[in-house]
Amino acid sequence: MVKKFSPNLVISECSTPSIYIDYHNAEKIKNTVNTKIAFVGDHVSALPKEVLKNDAVDFGLIGEYDYTLRDLVLNFENEKKYPKILGLAYKTGSKIHVNKRKL
């Protein structure tokens, strides 16, 4: 289904008990289509830097992520705006950035 749709961004809910399965699924998606993957959920909210160390994960949306996701989608093509998106964790090269959380 992902191959047929070929999205620019895939959002994946992850949790601590399933994190290794979540990583595996993200890797399978990355090997199938050229897409960015964002993890959401309690695990990434608690450990965003650890989660983004996985090569398949491009973004972490921390906490209540509805507005963070909206802002990411609206600025998806403009990486210069990523530092201003509250609740976003992202990578530039091998460096991991974790922005302030939404209040």
C-alpha positions in Angstrom: 0.0 0.0 0.0 2.8 2.4 0.9 4.6 1.6 -2.4 1.5 2.3 -4.4 0.8 5.6 -2.7 4.5 6.6 -2.4 4.0 9.4 0.2 6.5 12.1 1.1 5.9 11.5 4.8 4.9 8.5 6.8 3.7 9.0 10.4 4.2 6.0 12.7 2.8 5.6 16.3 5.4 3.9 18.4 5.6 2.7 22.0 8.3 1.4 24.3 7.1 -2.3 24.1 7.0 -2.3 20.3 10.0 0.1 19.5 12.1 -2.6 17.8 9.2 -3.7 15.7 8.5 0.0 14.9 12.1 0.5 13.8 11.9 -2.7 11.7 8.7 -1.5 10.0 10.3 1.9 9.4 13.3 0.3 7.8 11.1 -1.8 5.5 9.2 1.3 4.4 12.5 3.2 3.7 13.7 0.2 1.6 10.5 0.3 -0.4 9.9 4.0 -1.1 11.8 7.2 -0.9 10.0 8.9 2.0 10.6 10.6 5.4 9.4 8.9 8.5 8.1 10.6 11.7 7.6 8.7 14.9 5.0 9.9 17.4 4.0 8.5 20.8 5.2 8.1 24.4 8.5 6.5 23.5 9.7 9.2 21.2 8.4 11.9 23.5 10.5 10.5 26.4 13.6 9.6 24.3 13.7 11.7 21.1 17.5 11.6 20.7 17.7 7.8 21.1 14.9 7.3 18.6 16.4 9.5 16.0 19.7 7.6 16.2 17.9 5.0 14.0 18.7 5.8 10.4 15.1 5.1 9.3 13.6 7.7 11.6 13.8 11.3 10.3 11.5 13.1 12.7 10.1 12.8 16.2 7.0 14.6 17.1 7.0 15.2 20.9 4.0 15.3 23.2 0.7 16.4 21.8 1.7 16.5 18.2 -1.2 17.7 16.2 0.1 21.3 15.7 3.7 20.1 15.4 2.6 17.8 12.5 0.7 20.6 10.9 3.7 22.9 11.1 6.0 20.2 9.8 3.8 19.5 6.8 3.4 23.3 6.0 7.2 23.7 6.1 8.2 20.3 4.9 10.3 21.6 2.0 11.9 24.4 4.0 14.3 22.8 6.4 15.4 26.3 7.6 12.1 26.6 9.4 12.5 23.3 11.3 14.2 24.9 14.3 11.1 27.0 15.0 8.6 24.1 15.0 7.7 23.5 18.6 7.8 19.8 19.6 9.9 18.7 16.7 13.0 16.5 16.8 14.9 16.2 13.5 18.3 15.6 12.0 20.7 17.6 9.9 23.3 15.2 8.7 24.4 13.2 11.7 23.4 15.9 14.3 20.1 15.4 16.2 18.1 18.5 17.2 15.3 18.6 19.8 13.2 21.7 19.8 11.3 23.1 22.8 8.1 21.3 23.5 4.7 22.9 23.1 3.2 24.0 26.4 
